[in-house]
């Protein structure tokens, strides 16, 4: 098991074996995902957005770009 120490500034150094396993390097983003109260999972946020394709199954409804833009415009105007 790898361990790290929290500094007074709230920083930690990720052990080299963990960095290598997650394939993260300086400047890469990571996420802390809560999996239960008081328990978090440390995840490398280095995936390409295309990896999300199909995550929720096939689309139930097809929407045009124009319809999306209209919905965004309408919602943005309502927020003001």
Buried (B, 14 or more C-beta within 10 A) or exposed (E): EEEEEEEEEEEEEBEEEBBEEBEBEEEEEEEEEEEEEEEEEEBBEEEEEEEEEEEEEEEEEEEEEEEEEEEEEEEEEEEE
